[in-house]
Amino acid sequence: MTTKVCVAGAAGWAGSALSVGISRAPDMELVAAVSRTHAGRELGAVLDIAGLTTPVSATATEALARKPDVFVEYTKSDVAKTHVVIALGAGAHVVIGTSGLTEDDYREIDAVAREANLGVLAVGNFAITAVLLQKFAEMAARHVPHWEIVDYADSGKKDAPSGTTRELAHRLSQVRRPQLDVPVDSVQGPKESRGVCLDGTQIHSVRLPGYMISVDAIFGMPDQKLVLRHESGTSAAPYVEGALLAIRKVGQLVGVHRGLDCVMEF
């Protein structure tokens, strides 16, 4: 059975690599793409892929008229939730690769997805090493009561913390809340120096030239510490296989599920 796919953000850094991967997958058909910049063209001409005739639409609504089974959201946080809700309303399962959505956003999306009996798989990072970091961090949180997260990205990244980091904080909150020996309200000095608290975890976001998306999960106990680090490279290639797996599996889900490991075997 061939899965029909629409990619929103198909000409972007990550979306273009995924579009190439989908076009080469024997069990998928890239039936629609969304890119305001390249609307009206064929995606093959945009990405220099011979024989790829997928039409590029300016809006998600226009692209969804081609009836994809799965809609992949790979655009920007300010339009991502709207795209997802539209896709669910059109009867498509959704894979979210866009970062910056909040917990409230996911709660709203979950309600819409369950009403439609459709699945949404939200993945902060499709790289296998990022998935492993999340699993190892969950294991560590069961045994180490103190932890914080440092989130790194290039200076041009607008959303902070990253989707990878938000997802990690959410997953750790399902294990337990970390211990703070000095509550933030008791800090002597600017409270902002302790970072932002998301799902109980203190997160510090660094935005400087020279960084790609990476994250440190730092666990501490008296006289010992554990540092788990995921580092991404300069290409989007590590994310493609994980995203293809998400597309293949999201149709088995109902409601919002967070993390690629939801559909992986360990």
C-alpha positions in Angstrom: 0.0 0.0 0.0 1.3 3.4 -1.0 1.0 6.3 1.5 0.2 9.6 0.0 2.1 12.4 1.6 2.0 16.2 1.7 5.0 18.2 3.0 4.5 21.7 4.3 7.9 23.5 4.1 9.0 21.2 1.3 11.7 23.6 0.0 13.2 24.4 3.4 16.4 23.0 4.9 14.8 19.9 6.6 11.7 19.7 4.4 13.7 19.5 1.1 15.8 16.6 2.4 12.7 14.8 3.5 11.0 15.5 0.2 13.9 13.8 -1.6 13.6 10.8 0.8 9.9 10.5 0.2 10.4 10.6 -3.5 12.8 7.7 -3.3 10.7 5.6 -0.9 8.9 2.7 -2.7 6.0 2.8 -0.4 5.3 6.6 -0.5 4.0 9.1 -3.0 4.6 12.8 -2.6 1.3 14.1 -3.8 1.5 17.7 -2.6 3.9 20.3 -1.2 3.5 23.7 0.5 5.9 26.6 -0.1 4.7 30.2 -0.6 8.0 31.1 -2.3 7.8 28.4 -4.9 4.0 28.2 -5.3 2.9 27.3 -8.8 6.0 25.3 -9.7 6.7 21.6 -9.7 8.8 20.5 -6.7 11.2 18.6 -8.9 12.2 21.9 -10.6 12.6 23.5 -7.2 14.8 20.7 -5.8 16.4 19.7 -9.1 14.9 16.2 -9.0 14.2 14.8 -12.5 10.7 13.3 -12.9 9.3 14.7 -9.6 6.1 16.5 -10.8 4.6 17.2 -7.3 2.8 20.6 -7.5 3.8 23.2 -5.0 0.9 25.1 -3.4 0.9 28.4 -1.6 -1.3 27.2 1.3 -2.0 24.1 3.3 -5.7 24.2 2.3 -4.8 24.2 -1.4 -2.4 21.3 -1.0 -4.8 19.2 1.1 -7.2 19.2 -1.8 -5.0 16.5 -3.2 -6.1 14.2 -0.4 -2.9 13.0 1.3 -3.0 10.3 3.9 -0.3 12.1 5.9 0.5 15.8 6.3 4.0 16.6 7.4 4.3 20.0 9.1 7.9 21.4 8.6 7.3 25.2 8.5 7.3 27.8 11.3 5.8 27.8 14.8 3.5 30.8 14.1 1.5 28.8 11.5 2.2 25.2 12.5 -0.8 24.8 14.8 -3.2 26.2 12.1 -1.7 23.9 9.5 -2.2 20.9 11.8 -5.8 21.7 12.6 -6.6 22.2 8.9 -4.9 18.9 8.0 -6.9 17.0 10.6 -10.1 18.6 9.4 -9.2 17.4 5.9 -8.8 13.8 7.2 -5.0 13.5 7.2 -2.8 12.1 9.9 -0.1 14.5 10.9 3.6 14.4 11.6 5.0 17.5 13.3 8.7 18.4 12.8 8.2 22.1 13.5 9.5 23.4 16.8 8.1 26.0 19.1 4.6 24.6 19.8 3.6 24.9 23.4 2.0 22.4 25.8 -1.3 24.3 25.4 -1.0 24.0 21.6 -0.5 20.2 21.9 -3.5 19.9 24.2 -5.7 21.7 21.7 -4.4 19.6 18.8 -4.9 16.4 20.8 -8.6 17.3 21.3 -9.1 17.9 17.6 -7.2 14.7 16.6 -9.2 12.5 19.0 -12.5 14.0 17.8 -11.4 13.1 14.2 -10.0 9.7 15.2 -6.6 10.6 13.7 -3.0 10.4 14.8 -0.5 13.2 15.4 3.1 12.3 16.0 5.1 15.3 17.2 8.9 14.8 17.1 11.2 17.5 18.3 14.2 15.8 16.6 14.0 12.9 14.2 17.7 12.0 14.6 18.3 8.5 16.2 20.9 9.9 18.6 18.4 12.5 19.9 15.9 9.7 20.5 18.5 7.8 22.4 19.4 10.8 24.5 15.7 11.1 25.5 15.6 7.5 26.5 18.9 7.6 28.5 17.8 10.8 30.2 14.5 9.2 31.3 16.6 6.4 32.8 18.9 8.8 34.6 16.0 10.8 36.0 14.7 7.7 37.8 17.9 7.6 39.8 19.3 11.1 39.9 17.1 13.8 41.5 18.9 16.9 40.1 19.1 17.9 36.5 19.1 20.9 34.1 19.2 21.3 30.3 21.3 23.5 28.1 19.9 24.1 24.7 22.2 25.3 21.8 21.4 26.7 18.4 22.6 29.2 15.8 22.0 32.9 16.5 19.3 33.0 13.8 17.0 30.5 15.5 14.0 32.4 16.8 12.2 29.8 18.9 13.7 29.1 22.3 14.0 26.5 23.8 14.2 24.3 20.7 11.6 21.6 20.0 14.1 19.0 20.9 14.6 20.5 24.4 10.9 21.1 24.9 10.2 17.5 24.2 12.9 16.4 26.5 11.6 18.5 29.4 8.1 17.2 28.8 9.3 13.6 28.8 11.4 14.0 32.0 8.3 15.5 33.7 6.5 12.2 33.1 9.2 10.6 35.3 9.3 13.1 38.1 10.2 16.8 38.8 13.8 17.6 39.5 14.9 18.8 42.9 16.0 22.4 43.3 18.0 23.0 46.5 17.5 26.8 46.1 14.1 27.6 44.6 14.2 30.2 41.8 12.1 32.6 44.0 14.9 32.5 46.6 17.7 33.3 44.2 19.8 36.3 45.2 20.2 38.2 42.0 18.3 38.3 38.7 16.0 35.2 38.6 16.4 35.0 34.8 20.0 33.8 35.4 18.5 30.4 36.4 16.9 30.0 32.9 13.3 29.3 32.2 11.3 26.5 33.9 9.4 24.3 31.5 7.6 21.2 33.0 9.6 21.7 36.1 13.1 21.6 34.4 15.4 24.7 34.3 16.5 25.3 30.7 19.2 27.6 29.4 19.1 28.5 25.7 22.3 29.6 24.0 22.0 31.3 20.6 25.4 31.9 18.9 26.9 31.7 15.4 28.6 28.4 14.8 26.1 26.2 16.6 23.7 23.8 15.1 20.9 22.3 17.2 22.3 20.4 20.2 21.4 19.7 23.8 23.1 18.8 27.0 21.0 17.0 29.7 23.1 17.4 32.9 22.4 15.3 35.9 24.1 15.9 39.3 24.6 14.1 42.6 27.1 14.8 45.3 30.7 14.3 44.0 29.4 13.0 40.6 27.6 14.1 37.5 26.4 12.7 34.2 26.3 14.7 31.0 24.2 13.4 28.0 24.8 15.3 24.8 23.2 15.2 21.4 25.0 17.2 18.6 23.6 17.7 15.1 25.8 18.3 12.1 25.4 20.7 9.2 23.0 18.6 7.0 19.5 17.5 7.4 20.3 13.9 6.4 20.2 12.4 9.9 16.5 13.4 10.2 15.2 11.7 7.0 15.1 8.1 8.1 13.4 9.0 11.4 10.8 11.2 9.6 10.0 8.4 7.1 9.5 6.0 10.0 7.1 8.6 11.5 5.1 8.8 8.3 4.8 5.1 8.1 3.6 4.7 11.6 1.4 7.7 12.4 -1.6 6.1 10.8 -1.6 3.6 13.7 -2.1 6.3 16.3 -5.0 8.3 17.6 -4.4 11.7 19.3 -1.1 13.4 20.0 1.9 11.3 20.7 5.3 12.9 21.5 8.6 11.5 20.4 9.8 9.1 17.7 10.3 6.3 20.2 6.5 6.0 20.4 6.8 4.1 17.1 10.2 2.5 17.6 11.2 -0.8 19.1 13.9 -0.9 21.8 
